Amino acid sequence: MPRLLRAVAVAVALTACVAGTTSCESEGQPRVPRTEPLTEADLRSVLLPDYVVETRVPSPDTGPVSELGPGSPEACGALVDFQPGRVRQWPMARVTAQELPLHDNNPDFAMALSSYTVQEASAVMDSLKKAVPLCGTFLLHTPAAGVQDRPVRVGERPAPSDGDDAVAFDWVPDISMTGSVPITVVRTGGVIATYHGPVRAAIPRKQHETLRAFIAGTRPCPPRRPPRRCR
């Protein structure tokens, strides 16, 4: 092979080798870090493919809402305020979703992404982490229900290690019931992801990574291929 062609071939091979080891963040259109709080459109764009966004738009309750019952520890108010539809902790944007595949036994929603400022989201998480160990059983005052003061039970669960912050607990809306609803809450920046019901450990991890990459203006890398040997 002529010397010039050989040199060109070596240069092309080296370029391909370097490209194979370059960070995937440089692929596609360049992105810039997102300003928080994220919008509803932002939240929809980062939702994992394991879920489908509900068609209805979440909105705060306008009728009578539950309140902390008499004699209950004040810290338990954070758990009451964290119920869906509460105005007191209503976020800047919120998206609720169902887990795939859809079936008749799905709850009202399987997970929600709620967008706050980082400071507000941190405050919500701090209040929940303080409340869970203090509120084994407390009274929930429900003016819209026949029995206005009903005992609620909360049980601690191990929080996932993913996210900037996380807390997990079992929620028993009435102690006369035998079942409980596991709740997992993970914060990424100003976004709080709430999972209602059992959730695979990989889901909160992937959702956190996707959110973190979106906020930072990057995107998660695909699975690594075996490195090419450069000669």
Solvent accessible surface area in square Angstrom, and as a share of the most:
residue,aa,sasa,rsa
1,M,143,0.64
2,P,86,0.54
3,R,205,0.75
4,L,135,0.67
5,L,103,0.51
6,R,118,0.43
7,A,57,0.44
8,V,78,0.45
9,A,50,0.39
10,V,78,0.45
11,A,55,0.42
12,V,96,0.55
13,A,55,0.43
14,L,86,0.43
15,T,91,0.53
16,A,38,0.30
17,C,13,0.08
18,V,94,0.54
19,A,67,0.52
20,G,59,0.56
21,T,95,0.55
22,T,73,0.43
23,S,63,0.41
24,C,11,0.06
25,E,95,0.43
26,S,82,0.53
27,E,92,0.41
28,G,60,0.58
29,Q,157,0.70
30,P,125,0.79
31,R,127,0.46
32,V,113,0.65
33,P,97,0.61
34,R,109,0.40
35,T,121,0.70
36,E,45,0.20
37,P,39,0.25
38,L,3,0.01
39,T,78,0.45
40,E,59,0.26
41,A,73,0.56
42,D,19,0.10
43,L,0,0.00
44,R,96,0.35
45,S,78,0.51
46,V,5,0.03
47,L,24,0.12
48,L,12,0.06
49,P,116,0.73
50,D,31,0.16
51,Y,14,0.05
52,V,60,0.35
53,V,34,0.20
54,E,24,0.11
55,T,138,0.80
56,R,132,0.48
57,V,98,0.56
58,P,20,0.12
59,S,75,0.48
60,P,47,0.29
61,D,69,0.36
62,T,142,0.82
63,G,43,0.41
64,P,96,0.60
65,V,42,0.24
66,S,21,0.14
67,E,61,0.28
68,L,51,0.25
69,G,5,0.05
70,P,92,0.58
71,G,91,0.87
72,S,19,0.12
73,P,62,0.39
74,E,157,0.70
75,A,25,0.19
76,C,0,0.00
77,G,15,0.14
78,A,13,0.10
79,L,3,0.02
80,V,2,0.01
81,D,15,0.08
82,F,38,0.16
83,Q,43,0.19
84,P,67,0.42
85,G,9,0.09
86,R,14,0.05
87,V,93,0.54
88,R,158,0.58
89,Q,35,0.16
90,W,75,0.26
91,P,9,0.06
92,M,135,0.60
93,A,14,0.11
94,R,40,0.15
95,V,2,0.01
96,T,4,0.02
97,A,0,0.00
98,Q,32,0.14
99,E,53,0.24
100,L,80,0.40
101,P,114,0.71
102,L,107,0.53
103,H,104,0.46
104,D,150,0.78
105,N,133,0.68
106,N,30,0.16
107,P,69,0.43
108,D,116,0.60
109,F,14,0.06
110,A,10,0.08
111,M,0,0.00
112,A,0,0.00
113,L,0,0.00
114,S,4,0.03
115,S,0,0.00
116,Y,15,0.06
117,T,51,0.30
118,V,66,0.38
119,Q,152,0.67
120,E,81,0.36
121,A,0,0.00
122,S,31,0.20
123,A,59,0.46
124,V,11,0.06
125,M,0,0.00
126,D,81,0.42
127,S,35,0.22
128,L,0,0.00
129,K,82,0.35
130,K,128,0.54
131,A,0,0.00
132,V,8,0.04
133,P,77,0.49
134,L,102,0.51
135,C,1,0.01
136,G,40,0.38
137,T,78,0.45
138,F,7,0.03
139,L,57,0.28
140,L,0,0.00
141,H,55,0.25
142,T,10,0.06
143,P,53,0.33
144,A,84,0.65
145,A,45,0.35
146,G,85,0.81
147,V,106,0.61
148,Q,89,0.40
149,D,57,0.29
150,R,54,0.20
151,P,40,0.25
152,V,0,0.00
153,R,96,0.35
154,V,7,0.04
155,G,27,0.26
156,E,120,0.54
157,R,75,0.27
158,P,125,0.79
159,A,50,0.39
160,P,37,0.23
161,S,118,0.76
162,D,25,0.13
163,G,22,0.21
164,D,64,0.33
165,D,25,0.13
166,A,16,0.12
167,V,11,0.06
168,A,3,0.02
169,F,5,0.02
170,D,39,0.20
171,W,34,0.12
172,V,7,0.04
173,P,33,0.21
174,D,40,0.21
175,I,74,0.38
176,S,94,0.61
177,M,95,0.42
178,T,146,0.85
179,G,42,0.40
180,S,55,0.35
181,V,60,0.35
182,P,25,0.16
183,I,10,0.05
184,T,6,0.03
185,V,0,0.00
186,V,3,0.02
187,R,29,0.11
188,T,2,0.01
189,G,6,0.06
190,G,0,0.00
191,V,0,0.00
192,I,2,0.01
193,A,2,0.02
194,T,8,0.04
195,Y,2,0.01
196,H,41,0.18
197,G,13,0.12
198,P,120,0.75
199,V,41,0.23
200,R,135,0.49
201,A,73,0.56
202,A,40,0.31
203,I,1,0.01
204,P,4,0.02
205,R,101,0.37
206,K,83,0.35
207,Q,1,0.00
208,H,33,0.15
209,E,87,0.39
210,T,33,0.19
211,L,1,0.01
212,R,85,0.31
213,A,11,0.08
214,F,20,0.09
215,I,14,0.07
216,A,49,0.38
217,G,10,0.10
218,T,38,0.22
219,R,90,0.33
220,P,69,0.43
221,C,73,0.44
222,P,81,0.51
223,P,128,0.81
224,R,226,0.82
225,R,213,0.78
226,P,118,0.74
227,P,115,0.72
228,R,148,0.54
229,R,226,0.83
230,C,70,0.42
231,R,265,0.97
